Amino acid sequence: MIPVREISIGEQPVSIEDVVDLARRRATVKLSDAAGFRERISRGAELLDRILEEDGVIYGVTTGYGDSCSVDVPADLAWELPIHLTRFHGCGLGKHLSVESSRAVLVARLTSLCRGYSGVSLPLLDLLATYINKNVVPLIPEEGSVGASGDLTPLSYVAAALIGERQVHGEGRVACWIRSDLEHEEMPRNPLRLQDRYSIRCAPHVIGVLAEVLPFFRSQIETELNSSNDAPNIDPDHELVLHGGHFYGGHIAFAMDSMKIAVANIADLLGR
């Protein structure tokens, strides 16, 4: 499949269509060449290093997580902390996400990190972009952590792949898709059944619900897609480490639950 376009991440908002095209390999990704973007990313990482050197304490870097935030991690062992966190959360269950869905995970994570509030380095962003373009896709279980920090277990599989652990899909594990054509019979001029089935008569009213709320779902999803969802956030402009709950996925959960209800109604309609 030859990608038809290149999507730049870092300056312009990313749309749902961008994510879908990247997930389906109809596009490639590149980090923005804008000097302001790269300078901002670098300043965030440099601020993190400077705070560590001056203060020695940053949540999640030289401390434990959650209620263990008061537990200090010696500086010489701090580099092991994220590795152990990645391994600790590698407890997913169930089937693996499809390659397409896993690629969408990579795109969404890259988009969030490119907001410039995560304190990550440019080489990490470059590596994520390379994984997407080279189709190196982590095997991510469908079932994992729940609640506010529901992305910890799925993303641990992404982090593990970035440091060379766990398994990934590679070019060539090939899926065969079988398409069958539907045979349509011509209807007689005066059919015995004078009224269409319920699933046909009510289709505009049931499907219409989903059609009308999709723009609202889009606004919710794209706002979250283009947000920074780390904790803490690193503000290089004001040199602050900000603790909040941006990891909370309430808006996405609401959109997905509402969409599920609308889709379930359509599925029910098809059975009538």
N, C-alpha and C positions, 0 to 999 in steps of 0.2 A: 504494500500500500504506500503510495507516494503522498506525503503530506501536502496539502494545498496552500498552507499559510504558516507564518511564523508569529507566535504570540509573545509579546514582550511583557514581562512581569516586573513591577517595581515602581512604576510611575502612574500608569493608567489603571482604572478599576478593571477587575476581571469579571466577565459575565458568565452566566450559566452555560451559554453556548460555547464559550472558550474552554470551560472545564470539560464539557462533553466532547468537543473536538480533540482535545489533548488526551482524554481518556480513551477515545476510539482511534487514536493515532492518525487523525486527519490534519494534525498540526504539530509543529515542534515548538519548544519553548526556549526563550533566551532571557537572560537577566538584562534589565534596562542598561543602556550605555550612558545614561545621563550621569554627569559628574555628581550632581546633588544626591542622587540615590546611593551611589557607591560610597560617597563621603559620609553619608548618614549611617549606613551600615557599619562602616569602619569606626566611626565615632562611638557607636553603641558598644562595640566589642572592646574598644580601647578604654571606655569609661568603666566597664566591668573589671578590666585588669587593674585600672588605677585604684578603684575602690578596694579591691582585694589587697593591693599593696599598702594602701594608706590605713584602711580600717581592719582588714583581715576577716570581715564577716559579711556574707551575702547569703540570704535565704536560698536554700537549695543548692548552693555552691560549696559553702563551708559549714552548712548546718543540715540537720535532718529535715524531713518533710512533714507537713501537717502539724500534729501535736508534738512532734519531735523537733520542732524548730528551735527549741532551746538547747538541743544537743549539738555541741560544737564538733566539727570534723577537723582534725589536724591538717594543716596546709599540705603536708607531704602526702596525705592520703586523699585529698579532695578530688584528684583526678579519677580515683576509683569509684567515687560516689555515683556518678551517672551510669557507669557500666553496671554496677550492682542494681541500680533502680531499673534499668532496662531488663536485666535478667529476672528480677523479682516480679515484674509485671508481665512476663512472658508466659501467661497461664491461660491463654485463650482457648476456647472450646468450639466444637461444631465444625461445619464445613469451612473451607477457605472462601474469602471473597473472590469474585471473578477477577480476571486480570484487568478488565475494564474498570471495575469498581476500585481496585487497589491503585490503579493509575490515577483515578480521581482523588484518592486520599493523598497521594504524593503532590498533586497539583494544588489541592486545598492547603496543605501544610506549607508548601513553598510560598504560596500567596500570602499566608499569614505572617510567615517569618520575614517576608520582604517589606512588611509595613515599617520595619526598622525599630520596633520596640521590644525586641527579644534578646538583644545583646549577643546575637550570633555573628559568626564571621562570614566573610564573602566566600571562602573556600567551601564552607558547608552548603551555602546556597548553590554554588557552582556544582557541587556533587549531586545535590538533589535534582538539579536541572539535567545533569548528565544521565542520571538514572531514568528520568522520564524519556529523554531523547533516545537512549540506547535500549529502552524497554527492559530494564532490569527492575523487576517488580517483586517486592516482598510478598511472601505468603502470609496473609493476615487472616486469622480465624474470624468467623462471623460473630461469635459470642465472646464477650469479655466483661470488662468492668462496666458498672452501671452508676447512675447518679450523676452528680454535678461534674465529676471528672471522668466521664465515661470514655474519653479518648485515650486514657493512659495505657490500657492494655493494647488496643490496636496500634497506637503509635510506637509502642515499645518494639514492635516487629519492624517498623520502619527504621528506628534508631539502631536496632541490632544489625539490620542489613547494611547500614552505613558504616558500621565498624567491623564488618566482615563476619558477623555471626548469623545463625539461622539460615533459612532457605529462601531462595528467590525463584521466580519464574525466569526463564531465559529464552532467547530467541529459538524458535524451532519446536517446545512441549506442546503439539498442534491439535486444535479442536476442530472436529468436523461438524459442519452445520448442514442439516438436510432440509431442503425446502420442498414442500409439496404444493402443487397448484390446486386451487379449489375449482371443482367442476360446477359450472353454473348452468342450470337448466332453464330454458325459456318458459315463462309463465303463460298459461292459456289465457285467452281473452276474457273468459268468464270463469274464474276459478271457483271451486266449491267453497273455499274458505274466503268469505267476503271481508273479513277483518284481519289485519295483520296481527301477528303475535304481540303480546304485551311488551316483549323486549325491543320490538321495533317501534311500536306506537309511543312508548314512553322514553325512548332513547334521548330525544332532545331535552327532556326535562331532567333526567338523571345525569346525563353527561354534561348538560349545561351548567350544573352546580360546580363541577370541577373546572369547566372552561372559564367561569366567571371569577373564581377565586385564585386561579393560577397567577394573575398579575400581582395579587397581594403576596402570595407565596414567594414570587420572584423577588419582590422588594425586601422581604425578610431574609431570604437566603443570600442574596447578593450583598446585602449590608453586612451580614455575618462573615461571608466569604472574604470580604475585603477589610476585615477587622483584625486587630491583634488579639490573640486569645491566650497569651501566656500569663503566668504568675510566678514571680513578679514581672512587671514591665520595666524596661530600661528606657528612660527619657534622656537622650544625649543632649537635647537642647537646654534643659534645665539641670542636668546632671543629678537626676533623681532616680531612685529605685522605688517603684510604686507597687504597693501590694493591694490587690483587688480580686474580684471574682470574674474576670473576663473569660475564664475557661468555662463558665456555666453556659450550657447549651439550651437554655429555655426557649429562645426564639426559634431555633432550628427544630427542637422537639415539638413545639406547637404547630409549626408548619407541616412537619412530617406526620404527626398524629391526625391533623385535619385532612391532609391529603389522603391518608390511609382510609379514613372514613368515606371520603368521596369515591375513592377507587373501589372500596368494598361494596358500595352501593351499585357501582357499575357491574361488578362481578355478580352481585345478586340479580341484577337485571338480566344478565346473559343466561341465567339459569331458568328464566321464566318462559 
